[in-house]
């Protein structure tokens, strides 16, 4: 029985970067304490990486992305719920790569006739679960750590086909009142900028851990976005400064009844 659970846990982690112990307990009809022992044994064998509440697959390059996917997950989900209210059936969307934007996908499944263009490998893979959503994955150089395609090739595709979007959903590494949305990867800037320029409306998705952070390249000033969605785990001073720079939507972490 233990060997069966171990095989199932590893099989699940081949399909996704991380899994929660409580989730495994339900799926495998075992107690949480039993699952925790299983995870510890698999970690000792070097087959996964155990963390508080669950585990990550021990595959080169996967652990870091998996950690980011689960970090501040509640805040990212709250942001995505707020953003989803601004997306209507029939729209053409650009969805940027990232761990926050990936959590938006399940909230789009009831929309009709959506077309989604993305540079995110994780986004495209997630969208394969919903074949009725029209998906276009841009091509380019693969950046493994961010799970995106980068460089001038995806940008040139937007230009060559004159792709137009009703809405672009942009992720960022940092956000500040003075410098706007910034990114540490210069090779990702051109595509973000082009997507914003080709969109009727653009929304910025950013959890509060990135507030006050500034990186090398500017994506856009906050005033360039129709709205910037950030969870409300920020100080009053931070809110005040950001509101002066752009249209901010501070999303509560707990949904109102």
N, C-alpha and C positions, 0 to 999 in steps of 0.2 A: 504493500500500500504506500509506504514511504517513497519507494522508487518510482511509483506511478505519479505521485504528487510532484516529485522532482522533475520528471520528464515533462509534465504539464506546465509547470512554472517556467521552465526553460523554453518550451514551445511558445508560450504567451509572450515571453520577452524577445523572441525572434520577430514578432509581429509589431511590437511597440517598444518604445524606449524605456518605459517605467511601468510599475504596477504597485498598487497599494495592498498591504497585508490583509486589510478587511475585505477588499475586493476578491483577493485570492481565496480567503476563507469561504466566502459565499459561493464562488465558482466551483471550488473543490470539495465543498461540504465538509469542511474541517474547522476546528476551533482556531481563533487567531493565535493563541499560544503555540499550537502545533505548526502553523504556517511560519511563525517567527523562528522556530527551531529549524524548520526546513531551510529558510533563507540563510540562517547562520551557517548551516552545514554546506550549502551551495557556495556561500562566500568563502568558506575555508578551503573549498575545492577549487576556488578561482574561477567559478562559473558565473558569478554575478557580483554586484556591489550592493551591499545592504545599507540602507539609510533609515532614518527615523520614519516609521510608518509604511515602509515598503522596500523596493529594491530597483536597481537599474541593471540592464544587461551589460556585462563586462566585455564590450566590443570596442576596439580602438575608435576613438572619436565620438562614440555614442554617449558616454557617461556625461560629458560636459553639456551636451545639448539636452539630454534628459533631465539633468539638474535644473537647467534654465526653464524647461517646459513645466516643471512642477513648482518652481519658485514663485511665490505670490500668486498661486493659481486662483485663489478666491477673488483677488483683486482683478486679475485679468478677465475672469469670467464675468464679473460685474460690469467691467468696461465693455465687453463684447455684447452683453444684453442691452446696454444703453445704445450702442452703435447700431445694432440690428433693427431698432425701431425706425431708423432712417433709410432702410433698404427696402425697396418695393419690388414686386414681381415685374419681370420684363426689363430690369436694368442690366447694363453692362458695367461690370466692376473690374477695377484693378485691385488685387489684394497682394500687398507686399509680403515678403518672407518674414518669418519671425515666430516666436512662441506665443505671443498674444494673438496675432491674427489667426493662427491655427485653431484657437478655441472659438472663433467666430463661425466656423464651418457648420457645426451641428445646428446653429441657430438659423441657418439659411435653407434648411431642408424643406420647409413648407412654402417657400417662394416658388413662383411659377416662371419658367422661361428666363432664368438668369443665365448670363454669360459671364464667366469669370476668367480673367487673364491674370497670371501670376508668374513670379520669378522664384517662388518658394517650392523647393522639391517636397518638403513636408506638406505644404498646402495641396499640391497636386496629388500626392499620394492619398491624402485624406479624402479628397474629392472623388477618387475612384470608387468610394463606397456609395456615391450618389450619381450614377451614370446619367440621370435625367438633368443634371446641372451641366450646362455646356462649359467645358474647361479647355483653356489654351495655356500650355506651359511654354514660356519663352525659353529659347536656347541660349547657351553661352558657356563660359568657363564655370565649372562647378567649384564652389567654395564649400568645403566639407563641413567646417565648424558651424557655419551659419545655415547650412542646408539651402543655399540659394545659388542661382546663376548670376554671375557678375560680369563686369567689363562692358565694352561698347557694343557687343553683338546684340544683347537683348534690347538695348536702347535703340539701335539701328532698326530693329524689327518694328518697334512702335512708329518710327519715322517712315520707314519704307511702306508700311501698310496704312499709315495715317490713322492708327488706332485711337478711337475716341471713347471716353468713359463717362458714364453718368456720375459715378463716384469712384474715387481712389481712396483706399484705406492704407495709411502709411504708418509703419513702425519706426522707432527711433531708439538710439542708445542713450540719448540725453536730451533734456529739455530745460530751458531757462528763459527768463523774461528777456534778458539782454541778447542772447545768442540764438534763441529759437530752438528748433529741433536740430540736433547735431548727431553725427555718426562717426565712429572710429575708423570705418572702412571707406577709404576714398573711392574704391572701385564700385561701391554701391550707390554713390551719390547721383551720378548722371541719370540712372534709371528712375530713381525716386523723383528727381526734379522733372523729368520728362513726363512721368505719369501724372504728376500734379498739374503740369501745364496743359495736358490733354484731357483734363477732367472738368466737368461742369462744377462739381463740388469735391473737396478733399477733406478727409477727416484724419486726425492724428490720434493714434492709440498708444498710450504710454502709462505704465504703472508708476506709482508715486516714488518707488525706489530710484527712479531716474531723474526726479526733479532736482534741479540744482547742479546736474552733471553737464559738463561741456566737453565736446570732443573736437577733433581736428577739423572735420568738414561740416559745413552747415547744409542741412537739407532744405530748410526754408524758415523764414521768420514765422512766429506764431500767427501773425495777422493774415498770412496767406491761406490758412486753413479755415474752412467754414466753421469748424468746431474742433477743439482739442479735448479728448476724453482722458481724464486722469482719475484714479480712485481718490477718495477724500481723506486719505491718511497723510495729509500734509498740514503744515502749520498755517495759522491765519495770515502770517506775514507772507508766506509763500503763495497762498491763494491771492492775496492782494496784488502782489507783484506780477503774477502770471496773468491776472485778469486785465491788467493795464496793457499787456502785450498782445492779447488775442482773446477770442471768444472761447472761454474755458467752460467745460462741463465737468464738475467734480461729482463723481459717482459714489454714492454710499455703498459700503460693502455688504450691508444687510438690506435685502429687498423689503419694501414696505408691504404690510399685509393687505 
